[in-house]
Amino acid sequence: MIAEGAKLARFPKDFMDAAFKASREVYAELNDKNPTWKKIYPDYSRFLAEQYQWQPIAEGNYDQYMAAQKL
């Protein structure tokens, strides 16, 4: 795609903020409606927090954004 002229750009912070907020809303809704999700969410949440040790290497921009969020 780059060879055809596509320009790469980071997602803007307002976009990342909106996506982060939306994900938290979905997780809260799932916690209210889905007992299985409510059971696994603490482990999933911990996994996300620990995953950021790998993120700087794999996806630096995403990691920089998520490190600033309160998980």
C-alpha positions in Angstrom: 0.0 0.0 0.0 2.8 2.4 0.8 4.3 1.7 -2.6 1.0 2.9 -4.1 1.1 6.2 -2.1 -0.7 5.3 1.2 0.5 7.5 4.1 1.0 6.0 7.5 -0.2 7.9 10.5 -0.8 7.4 14.2 -4.4 7.4 15.5 -5.1 10.8 17.0 -5.4 10.9 20.8 -9.1 11.8 20.7 -9.7 8.7 18.6 -7.8 6.5 21.1 -9.6 8.1 24.0 -13.0 7.4 22.4 -12.0 3.7 21.7 -10.7 3.2 25.2 -13.9 4.7 26.7 -16.1 2.6 24.4 -14.2 -0.6 25.4 -14.7 0.2 29.1 -18.4 0.7 28.5 -18.6 -2.7 26.7 -16.8 -4.4 29.5 -19.1 -2.9 32.1 -22.1 -3.9 30.2 -20.8 -7.4 29.8 -20.1 -7.6 33.6 -23.7 -6.7 34.2 -25.2 -9.1 31.7 -22.9 -12.0 31.3 -21.8 -14.1 34.3 -19.1 -15.9 32.4 -17.5 -12.6 31.3 -17.8 -11.3 34.8 -15.9 -14.4 36.0 -13.1 -14.1 33.5 -12.8 -10.3 33.3 -10.4 -9.9 36.3 -7.9 -12.3 34.7 -8.3 -10.6 31.3 -7.8 -7.2 32.9 -4.7 -8.4 34.6 -3.4 -9.9 31.3 -3.9 -6.6 29.6 -1.9 -4.8 32.3 0.9 -7.3 32.1 0.9 -7.4 28.3 2.4 -3.9 28.2 5.8 -5.4 28.9 5.7 -6.7 25.3 3.8 -3.9 23.7 6.7 -1.4 23.5 8.5 -3.8 21.3 5.5 -5.0 19.3 3.3 -1.9 19.0 5.0 1.2 20.4 2.3 3.8 19.7 -0.5 1.7 21.1 1.6 1.0 24.2 2.4 4.7 24.8 -1.3 5.5 24.7 -2.5 2.6 26.9 0.3 3.2 29.5 -1.3 6.6 30.1 -4.8 5.1 30.8 -6.0 3.9 34.2 -6.6 0.2 33.9 
